[in-house]
Amino acid sequence: MSAGDKIKNAAEELIGKGKEAVGNATDNDKLVAEGKADQAKANVKKAGENVKDAFK
């Protein structure tokens, strides 16, 4: 996994956590769901990169 990919995935996960926190604070269920989806997407990308690295 390249450093750039790691940074992008970490940023995407951080943005998702932020959205979820703001959604929880404002009782905005849609924003909470978006945040969780962003985090899940980042985790899937991270897992895919780890698989690629395992076969190098």
PQR file with spaces between the fields and no chain letter, atoms N, CA, C, O and H, PARSE charges and radii, in Angstrom:
ATOM       1  N    MET     1       0.852   -1.164    0.000 -0.4000 1.5000
ATOM       2  CA   MET     1       0.000    0.000    0.000 -0.0000 2.0000
ATOM       3  C    MET     1       0.897    1.226    0.000  0.5500 1.7000
ATOM       4  O    MET     1       1.766    1.375    0.859 -0.5500 1.4000
ATOM       5  N    SER     2       0.682    2.085   -0.952 -0.4000 1.5000
ATOM       6  CA   SER     2       1.522    3.271   -1.028 -0.0000 2.0000
ATOM       7  C    SER     2       1.143    4.272    0.060  0.5500 1.7000
ATOM       8  O    SER     2       0.040    4.241    0.606 -0.5500 1.4000
ATOM       9  H    SER     2      -0.024    1.964   -1.650  0.4000 1.0000
ATOM      10  N    ALA     3       2.074    5.143    0.353 -0.4000 1.5000
ATOM      11  CA   ALA     3       1.834    6.150    1.389 -0.0000 2.0000
ATOM      12  C    ALA     3       0.670    7.050    1.009  0.5500 1.7000
ATOM      13  O    ALA     3      -0.123    7.440    1.866 -0.5500 1.4000
ATOM      14  H    ALA     3       2.971    5.169   -0.090  0.4000 1.0000
ATOM      15  N    GLY     4       0.565    7.380   -0.268 -0.4000 1.5000
ATOM      16  CA   GLY     4      -0.538    8.225   -0.719 -0.0000 2.0000
ATOM      17  C    GLY     4      -1.891    7.577   -0.499  0.5500 1.7000
ATOM      18  O    GLY     4      -2.846    8.241   -0.095 -0.5500 1.4000
ATOM      19  H    GLY     4       1.209    7.064   -0.964  0.4000 1.0000
ATOM      20  N    ASP     5      -1.974    6.270   -0.765 -0.4000 1.5000
ATOM      21  CA   ASP     5      -3.225    5.551   -0.540 -0.0000 2.0000
ATOM      22  C    ASP     5      -3.568    5.502    0.944  0.5500 1.7000
ATOM      23  O    ASP     5      -4.729    5.656    1.325 -0.5500 1.4000
ATOM      24  H    ASP     5      -1.199    5.731   -1.093  0.4000 1.0000
ATOM      25  N    LYS     6      -2.566    5.288    1.769 -0.4000 1.5000
ATOM      26  CA   LYS     6      -2.804    5.252    3.215 -0.0000 2.0000
ATOM      27  C    LYS     6      -3.347    6.584    3.706  0.5500 1.7000
ATOM      28  O    LYS     6      -4.266    6.626    4.524 -0.5500 1.4000
ATOM      29  H    LYS     6      -1.623    5.163    1.459  0.4000 1.0000
ATOM      30  N    ILE     7      -2.774    7.672    3.202 -0.4000 1.5000
ATOM      31  CA   ILE     7      -3.216    8.996    3.617 -0.0000 2.0000
ATOM      32  C    ILE     7      -4.643    9.262    3.156  0.5500 1.7000
ATOM      33  O    ILE     7      -5.460    9.784    3.914 -0.5500 1.4000
ATOM      34  H    ILE     7      -2.028    7.637    2.537  0.4000 1.0000
ATOM      35  N    LYS     8      -4.941    8.899    1.904 -0.4000 1.5000
ATOM      36  CA   LYS     8      -6.296    9.103    1.389 -0.0000 2.0000
ATOM      37  C    LYS     8      -7.322    8.301    2.185  0.5500 1.7000
ATOM      38  O    LYS     8      -8.392    8.808    2.518 -0.5500 1.4000
ATOM      39  H    LYS     8      -4.278    8.474    1.288  0.4000 1.0000
ATOM      40  N    ASN     9      -6.990    7.045    2.487 -0.4000 1.5000
ATOM      41  CA   ASN     9      -7.916    6.211    3.250 -0.0000 2.0000
ATOM      42  C    ASN     9      -8.106    6.749    4.659  0.5500 1.7000
ATOM      43  O    ASN     9      -9.225    6.763    5.172 -0.5500 1.4000
ATOM      44  H    ASN     9      -6.120    6.633    2.216  0.4000 1.0000
ATOM      45  N    ALA    10      -7.029    7.190    5.282 -0.4000 1.5000
ATOM      46  CA   ALA    10      -7.133    7.750    6.633 -0.0000 2.0000
ATOM      47  C    ALA    10      -7.961    9.025    6.617  0.5500 1.7000
ATOM      48  O    ALA    10      -8.762    9.258    7.523 -0.5500 1.4000
ATOM      49  H    ALA    10      -6.121    7.178    4.865  0.4000 1.0000
ATOM      50  N    ALA    11      -7.776    9.851    5.594 -0.4000 1.5000
ATOM      51  CA   ALA    11      -8.551   11.090    5.488 -0.0000 2.0000
ATOM      52  C    ALA    11     -10.030   10.780    5.290  0.5500 1.7000
ATOM      53  O    ALA    11     -10.890   11.411    5.903 -0.5500 1.4000
ATOM      54  H    ALA    11      -7.126    9.662    4.858  0.4000 1.0000
ATOM      55  N    GLU    12     -10.322    9.806    4.430 -0.4000 1.5000
ATOM      56  CA   GLU    12     -11.712    9.438    4.185 -0.0000 2.0000
ATOM      57  C    GLU    12     -12.360    8.901    5.464  0.5500 1.7000
ATOM      58  O    GLU    12     -13.516    9.206    5.759 -0.5500 1.4000
ATOM      59  H    GLU    12      -9.623    9.293    3.932  0.4000 1.0000
ATOM      60  N    GLU    13     -11.616    8.114    6.206 -0.4000 1.5000
ATOM      61  CA   GLU    13     -12.142    7.576    7.460 -0.0000 2.0000
ATOM      62  C    GLU    13     -12.366    8.702    8.470  0.5500 1.7000
ATOM      63  O    GLU    13     -13.373    8.712    9.178 -0.5500 1.4000
ATOM      64  H    GLU    13     -10.677    7.867    5.967  0.4000 1.0000
ATOM      65  N    LEU    14     -11.437    9.640    8.534 -0.4000 1.5000
ATOM      66  CA   LEU    14     -11.560   10.770    9.460 -0.0000 2.0000
ATOM      67  C    LEU    14     -12.764   11.643    9.102  0.5500 1.7000
ATOM      68  O    LEU    14     -13.492   12.090    9.988 -0.5500 1.4000
ATOM      69  H    LEU    14     -10.619    9.632    7.959  0.4000 1.0000
ATOM      70  N    ILE    15     -12.972   11.883    7.815 -0.4000 1.5000
ATOM      71  CA   ILE    15     -14.127   12.660    7.374 -0.0000 2.0000
ATOM      72  C    ILE    15     -15.413   11.944    7.768  0.5500 1.7000
ATOM      73  O    ILE    15     -16.374   12.572    8.212 -0.5500 1.4000
ATOM      74  H    ILE    15     -12.381   11.519    7.095  0.4000 1.0000
ATOM      75  N    GLY    16     -15.419   10.629    7.602 -0.4000 1.5000
ATOM      76  CA   GLY    16     -16.594    9.840    7.988 -0.0000 2.0000
ATOM      77  C    GLY    16     -16.876    9.936    9.478  0.5500 1.7000
ATOM      78  O    GLY    16     -18.030   10.060    9.889 -0.5500 1.4000
ATOM      79  H    GLY    16     -14.638   10.119    7.242  0.4000 1.0000
ATOM      80  N    LYS    17     -15.827    9.880   10.285 -0.4000 1.5000
ATOM      81  CA   LYS    17     -16.011   10.005   11.735 -0.0000 2.0000
ATOM      82  C    LYS    17     -16.549   11.385   12.093  0.5500 1.7000
ATOM      83  O    LYS    17     -17.386   11.529   12.984 -0.5500 1.4000
ATOM      84  H    LYS    17     -14.890    9.779    9.950  0.4000 1.0000
ATOM      85  N    GLY    18     -16.052   12.398   11.383 -0.4000 1.5000
ATOM      86  CA   GLY    18     -16.535   13.759   11.625 -0.0000 2.0000
ATOM      87  C    GLY    18     -18.004   13.908   11.277  0.5500 1.7000
ATOM      88  O    GLY    18     -18.772   14.497   12.037 -0.5500 1.4000
ATOM      89  H    GLY    18     -15.372   12.281   10.660  0.4000 1.0000
ATOM      90  N    LYS    19     -18.396   13.371   10.122 -0.4000 1.5000
ATOM      91  CA   LYS    19     -19.799   13.428    9.719 -0.0000 2.0000
ATOM      92  C    LYS    19     -20.680   12.715   10.740  0.5500 1.7000
ATOM      93  O    LYS    19     -21.749   13.201   11.110 -0.5500 1.4000
ATOM      94  H    LYS    19     -17.772   12.892    9.505  0.4000 1.0000
ATOM      95  N    GLU    20     -20.210   11.558   11.183 -0.4000 1.5000
ATOM      96  CA   GLU    20     -20.996   10.796   12.159 -0.0000 2.0000
ATOM      97  C    GLU    20     -21.146   11.576   13.459  0.5500 1.7000
ATOM      98  O    GLU    20     -22.229   11.601   14.045 -0.5500 1.4000
ATOM      99  H    GLU    20     -19.342   11.164   10.882  0.4000 1.0000
ATOM     100  N    ALA    21     -20.070   12.212   13.914 -0.4000 1.5000
ATOM     101  CA   ALA    21     -20.115   12.974   15.164 -0.0000 2.0000
ATOM     102  C    ALA    21     -21.061   14.169   15.042  0.5500 1.7000
ATOM     103  O    ALA    21     -21.851   14.437   15.947 -0.5500 1.4000
ATOM     104  H    ALA    21     -19.191   12.191   13.438  0.4000 1.0000
ATOM     105  N    VAL    22     -20.975   14.881   13.926 -0.4000 1.5000
ATOM     106  CA   VAL    22     -21.860   16.034   13.722 -0.0000 2.0000
ATOM     107  C    VAL    22     -23.305   15.560   13.620  0.5500 1.7000
ATOM     108  O    VAL    22     -24.210   16.192   14.166 -0.5500 1.4000
ATOM     109  H    VAL    22     -20.333   14.664   13.191  0.4000 1.0000
ATOM     110  N    GLY    23     -23.520   14.459   12.927 -0.4000 1.5000
ATOM     111  CA   GLY    23     -24.866   13.910   12.811 -0.0000 2.0000
ATOM     112  C    GLY    23     -25.443   13.514   14.160  0.5500 1.7000
ATOM     113  O    GLY    23     -26.620   13.753   14.431 -0.5500 1.4000
ATOM     114  H    GLY    23     -22.785   13.946   12.483  0.4000 1.0000
ATOM     115  N    ASN    24     -24.614   12.908   15.007 -0.4000 1.5000
ATOM     116  CA   ASN    24     -25.070   12.543   16.345 -0.0000 2.0000
ATOM     117  C    ASN    24     -25.385   13.782   17.180  0.5500 1.7000
ATOM     118  O    ASN    24     -26.368   13.804   17.921 -0.5500 1.4000
ATOM     119  H    ASN    24     -23.658   12.714   14.786  0.4000 1.0000
ATOM     120  N    ALA    25     -24.554   14.803   17.059 -0.4000 1.5000
ATOM     121  CA   ALA    25     -24.746   16.025   17.843 -0.0000 2.0000
ATOM     122  C    ALA    25     -25.998   16.786   17.423  0.5500 1.7000
ATOM     123  O    ALA    25     -26.628   17.454   18.242 -0.5500 1.4000
ATOM     124  H    ALA    25     -23.755   14.785   16.457  0.4000 1.0000
ATOM     125  N    THR    26     -26.358   16.683   16.140 -0.4000 1.5000
ATOM     126  CA   THR    26     -27.507   17.430   15.630 -0.0000 2.0000
ATOM     127  C    THR    26     -28.730   16.550   15.397  0.5500 1.7000
ATOM     128  O    THR    26     -29.722   17.007   14.829 -0.5500 1.4000
ATOM     129  H    THR    26     -25.846   16.140   15.474  0.4000 1.0000
ATOM     130  N    ASP    27     -28.668   15.316   15.821 -0.4000 1.5000
ATOM     131  CA   ASP    27     -29.756   14.348   15.603 -0.0000 2.0000
ATOM     132  C    ASP    27     -30.121   14.224   14.128  0.5500 1.7000
ATOM     133  O    ASP    27     -31.297   14.132   13.775 -0.5500 1.4000
ATOM     134  H    ASP    27     -27.862   14.945   16.282  0.4000 1.0000
ATOM     135  N    ASN    28     -29.098   14.224   13.265 -0.4000 1.5000
ATOM     136  CA   ASN    28     -29.285   14.101   11.823 -0.0000 2.0000
ATOM     137  C    ASN    28     -28.893   12.679   11.423  0.5500 1.7000
ATOM     138  O    ASN    28     -27.717   12.376   11.225 -0.5500 1.4000
ATOM     139  H    ASN    28     -28.143   14.299   13.552  0.4000 1.0000
ATOM     140  N    ASP    29     -29.895   11.823   11.310 -0.4000 1.5000
ATOM     141  CA   ASP    29     -29.642   10.412   11.005 -0.0000 2.0000
ATOM     142  C    ASP    29     -29.002   10.222    9.637  0.5500 1.7000
ATOM     143  O    ASP    29     -28.200    9.306    9.455 -0.5500 1.4000
ATOM     144  H    ASP    29     -30.851   12.069   11.471  0.4000 1.0000
ATOM     145  N    LYS    30     -29.345   11.073    8.673 -0.4000 1.5000
ATOM     146  CA   LYS    30     -28.776   10.961    7.331 -0.0000 2.0000
ATOM     147  C    LYS    30     -27.271   11.206    7.374  0.5500 1.7000
ATOM     148  O    LYS    30     -26.511   10.494    6.718 -0.5500 1.4000
ATOM     149  H    LYS    30     -29.997   11.817    8.822  0.4000 1.0000
ATOM     150  N    LEU    31     -26.836   12.199    8.133 -0.4000 1.5000
ATOM     151  CA   LEU    31     -25.416   12.511    8.241 -0.0000 2.0000
ATOM     152  C    LEU    31     -24.663   11.405    8.983  0.5500 1.7000
ATOM     153  O    LEU    31     -23.523   11.089    8.643 -0.5500 1.4000
ATOM     154  H    LEU    31     -27.454   12.778    8.666  0.4000 1.0000
ATOM     155  N    VAL    32     -25.294   10.829    9.979 -0.4000 1.5000
ATOM     156  CA   VAL    32     -24.688    9.703   10.696 -0.0000 2.0000
ATOM     157  C    VAL    32     -24.469    8.542    9.728  0.5500 1.7000
ATOM     158  O    VAL    32     -23.405    7.923    9.720 -0.5500 1.4000
ATOM     159  H    VAL    32     -26.220   11.085   10.255  0.4000 1.0000
ATOM     160  N    ALA    33     -25.480    8.254    8.916 -0.4000 1.5000
ATOM     161  CA   ALA    33     -25.378    7.154    7.951 -0.0000 2.0000
ATOM     162  C    ALA    33     -24.289    7.431    6.917  0.5500 1.7000
ATOM     163  O    ALA    33     -23.536    6.527    6.555 -0.5500 1.4000
ATOM     164  H    ALA    33     -26.344    8.756    8.923  0.4000 1.0000
ATOM     165  N    GLU    34     -24.199    8.674    6.440 -0.4000 1.5000
ATOM     166  CA   GLU    34     -23.154    9.032    5.476 -0.0000 2.0000
ATOM     167  C    GLU    34     -21.775    8.833    6.096  0.5500 1.7000
ATOM     168  O    GLU    34     -20.863    8.321    5.446 -0.5500 1.4000
ATOM     169  H    GLU    34     -24.810    9.408    6.734  0.4000 1.0000
ATOM     170  N    GLY    35     -21.628    9.236    7.348 -0.4000 1.5000
ATOM     171  CA   GLY    35     -20.350    9.080    8.033 -0.0000 2.0000
ATOM     172  C    GLY    35     -19.955    7.629    8.169  0.5500 1.7000
ATOM     173  O    GLY    35     -18.802    7.269    7.929 -0.5500 1.4000
ATOM     174  H    GLY    35     -22.369    9.652    7.876  0.4000 1.0000
ATOM     175  N    LYS    36     -20.895    6.801    8.550 -0.4000 1.5000
ATOM     176  CA   LYS    36     -20.613    5.378    8.688 -0.0000 2.0000
ATOM     177  C    LYS    36     -20.279    4.756    7.334  0.5500 1.7000
ATOM     178  O    LYS    36     -19.418    3.881    7.248 -0.5500 1.4000
ATOM     179  H    LYS    36     -21.831    7.094    8.745  0.4000 1.0000
ATOM     180  N    ALA    37     -20.959    5.205    6.278 -0.4000 1.5000
ATOM     181  CA   ALA    37     -20.688    4.687    4.935 -0.0000 2.0000
ATOM     182  C    ALA    37     -19.279    5.087    4.485  0.5500 1.7000
ATOM     183  O    ALA    37     -18.560    4.279    3.897 -0.5500 1.4000
ATOM     184  H    ALA    37     -21.659    5.915    6.349  0.4000 1.0000
ATOM     185  N    ASP    38     -18.889    6.329    4.761 -0.4000 1.5000
ATOM     186  CA   ASP    38     -17.542    6.777    4.402 -0.0000 2.0000
ATOM     187  C    ASP    38     -16.483    5.949    5.118  0.5500 1.7000
ATOM     188  O    ASP    38     -15.472    5.570    4.527 -0.5500 1.4000
ATOM     189  H    ASP    38     -19.473    6.986    5.239  0.4000 1.0000
ATOM     190  N    GLN    39     -16.725    5.673    6.393 -0.4000 1.5000
ATOM     191  CA   GLN    39     -15.778    4.869    7.165 -0.0000 2.0000
ATOM     192  C    GLN    39     -15.697    3.448    6.614  0.5500 1.7000
ATOM     193  O    GLN    39     -14.610    2.880    6.508 -0.5500 1.4000
ATOM     194  H    GLN    39     -17.546    5.980    6.873  0.4000 1.0000
ATOM     195  N    ALA    40     -16.834    2.883    6.270 -0.4000 1.5000
ATOM     196  CA   ALA    40     -16.853    1.524    5.735 -0.0000 2.0000
ATOM     197  C    ALA    40     -16.122    1.463    4.400  0.5500 1.7000
ATOM     198  O    ALA    40     -15.376    0.519    4.139 -0.5500 1.4000
ATOM     199  H    ALA    40     -17.717    3.344    6.356  0.4000 1.0000
ATOM     200  N    LYS    41     -16.335    2.468    3.558 -0.4000 1.5000
ATOM     201  CA   LYS    41     -15.672    2.506    2.257 -0.0000 2.0000
ATOM     202  C    LYS    41     -14.156    2.582    2.437  0.5500 1.7000
ATOM     203  O    LYS    41     -13.408    1.904    1.732 -0.5500 1.4000
ATOM     204  H    LYS    41     -16.941    3.235    3.770  0.4000 1.0000
ATOM     205  N    ALA    42     -13.712    3.403    3.377 -0.4000 1.5000
ATOM     206  CA   ALA    42     -12.271    3.526    3.638 -0.0000 2.0000
ATOM     207  C    ALA    42     -11.704    2.199    4.144  0.5500 1.7000
ATOM     208  O    ALA    42     -10.603    1.807    3.757 -0.5500 1.4000
ATOM     209  H    ALA    42     -14.320    3.953    3.949  0.4000 1.0000
ATOM     210  N    ASN    43     -12.438    1.521    4.992 -0.4000 1.5000
ATOM     211  CA   ASN    43     -11.972    0.239    5.526 -0.0000 2.0000
ATOM     212  C    ASN    43     -11.892   -0.835    4.440  0.5500 1.7000
ATOM     213  O    ASN    43     -10.983   -1.665    4.454 -0.5500 1.4000
ATOM     214  H    ASN    43     -13.332    1.840    5.307  0.4000 1.0000
ATOM     215  N    VAL    44     -12.836   -0.821    3.505 -0.4000 1.5000
ATOM     216  CA   VAL    44     -12.804   -1.785    2.400 -0.0000 2.0000
ATOM     217  C    VAL    44     -11.585   -1.524    1.523  0.5500 1.7000
ATOM     218  O    VAL    44     -10.893   -2.457    1.115 -0.5500 1.4000
ATOM     219  H    VAL    44     -13.574   -0.147    3.494  0.4000 1.0000
ATOM     220  N    LYS    45     -11.325   -0.242    1.236 -0.4000 1.5000
ATOM     221  CA   LYS    45     -10.149    0.102    0.430 -0.0000 2.0000
ATOM     222  C    LYS    45      -8.867   -0.334    1.140  0.5500 1.7000
ATOM     223  O    LYS    45      -7.943   -0.856    0.516 -0.5500 1.4000
ATOM     224  H    LYS    45     -11.886    0.516    1.568  0.4000 1.0000
ATOM     225  N    LYS    46      -8.830   -0.112    2.442 -0.4000 1.5000
ATOM     226  CA   LYS    46      -7.655   -0.493    3.230 -0.0000 2.0000
ATOM     227  C    LYS    46      -7.445   -2.004    3.172  0.5500 1.7000
ATOM     228  O    LYS    46      -6.316   -2.471    3.027 -0.5500 1.4000
ATOM     229  H    LYS    46      -9.580    0.313    2.949  0.4000 1.0000
ATOM     230  N    ALA    47      -8.518   -2.758    3.285 -0.4000 1.5000
ATOM     231  CA   ALA    47      -8.420   -4.215    3.236 -0.0000 2.0000
ATOM     232  C    ALA    47      -7.954   -4.681    1.860  0.5500 1.7000
ATOM     233  O    ALA    47      -7.145   -5.603    1.757 -0.5500 1.4000
ATOM     234  H    ALA    47      -9.436   -2.379    3.403  0.4000 1.0000
ATOM     235  N    GLY    48      -8.458   -4.052    0.811 -0.4000 1.5000
ATOM     236  CA   GLY    48      -8.043   -4.406   -0.541 -0.0000 2.0000
ATOM     237  C    GLY    48      -6.566   -4.137   -0.763  0.5500 1.7000
ATOM     238  O    GLY    48      -5.876   -4.942   -1.390 -0.5500 1.4000
ATOM     239  H    GLY    48      -9.115   -3.303    0.894  0.4000 1.0000
ATOM     240  N    GLU    49      -6.080   -3.030   -0.263 -0.4000 1.5000
ATOM     241  CA   GLU    49      -4.660   -2.704   -0.390 -0.0000 2.0000
ATOM     242  C    GLU    49      -3.803   -3.686    0.405  0.5500 1.7000
ATOM     243  O    GLU    49      -2.708   -4.046   -0.027 -0.5500 1.4000
ATOM     244  H    GLU    49      -6.640   -2.376    0.246  0.4000 1.0000
ATOM     245  N    ASN    50      -4.295   -4.115    1.559 -0.4000 1.5000
ATOM     246  CA   ASN    50      -3.555   -5.094    2.363 -0.0000 2.0000
ATOM     247  C    ASN    50      -3.440   -6.431    1.634  0.5500 1.7000
ATOM     248  O    ASN    50      -2.409   -7.099    1.714 -0.5500 1.4000
ATOM     249  H    ASN    50      -5.184   -3.822    1.910  0.4000 1.0000
ATOM     250  N    VAL    51      -4.498   -6.819    0.926 -0.4000 1.5000
ATOM     251  CA   VAL    51      -4.466   -8.061    0.142 -0.0000 2.0000
ATOM     252  C    VAL    51      -3.428   -7.930   -0.980  0.5500 1.7000
ATOM     253  O    VAL    51      -2.640   -8.844   -1.222 -0.5500 1.4000
ATOM     254  H    VAL    51      -5.336   -6.277    0.861  0.4000 1.0000
ATOM     255  N    LYS    52      -3.445   -6.789   -1.650 -0.4000 1.5000
ATOM     256  CA   LYS    52      -2.453   -6.556   -2.717 -0.0000 2.0000
ATOM     257  C    LYS    52      -1.042   -6.655   -2.168  0.5500 1.7000
ATOM     258  O    LYS    52      -0.171   -7.274   -2.778 -0.5500 1.4000
ATOM     259  H    LYS    52      -4.085   -6.047   -1.453  0.4000 1.0000
ATOM     260  N    ASP    53      -0.822   -6.040   -1.010 -0.4000 1.5000
ATOM     261  CA   ASP    53       0.512   -6.063   -0.403 -0.0000 2.0000
ATOM     262  C    ASP    53       0.938   -7.483   -0.030  0.5500 1.7000
ATOM     263  O    ASP    53       2.122   -7.816   -0.097 -0.5500 1.4000
ATOM     264  H    ASP    53      -1.530   -5.537   -0.514  0.4000 1.0000
ATOM     265  N    ALA    54      -0.018   -8.312    0.360 -0.4000 1.5000
ATOM     266  CA   ALA    54       0.308   -9.674    0.771 -0.0000 2.0000
ATOM     267  C    ALA    54       0.822  -10.490   -0.409  0.5500 1.7000
ATOM     268  O    ALA    54       1.603  -11.422   -0.216 -0.5500 1.4000
ATOM     269  H    ALA    54      -0.979   -8.041    0.415  0.4000 1.0000
ATOM     270  N    PHE    55       0.399  -10.159   -1.625 -0.4000 1.5000
ATOM     271  CA   PHE    55       0.823  -10.919   -2.799 -0.0000 2.0000
ATOM     272  C    PHE    55       2.055  -10.351   -3.500  0.5500 1.7000
ATOM     273  O    PHE    55       2.479  -10.860   -4.538 -0.5500 1.4000
ATOM     274  H    PHE    55      -0.236   -9.402   -1.782  0.4000 1.0000
ATOM     275  N    LYS    56       2.613   -9.310   -2.933 -0.4000 1.5000
ATOM     276  CA   LYS    56       3.842   -8.731   -3.536 -0.0000 2.0000
ATOM     277  C    LYS    56       5.052   -9.499   -3.114  0.5500 1.7000
ATOM     278  O    LYS    56       6.166   -9.165   -3.516 -0.5500 1.4000
ATOM     279  H    LYS    56       2.269   -8.896   -2.091  0.4000 1.0000
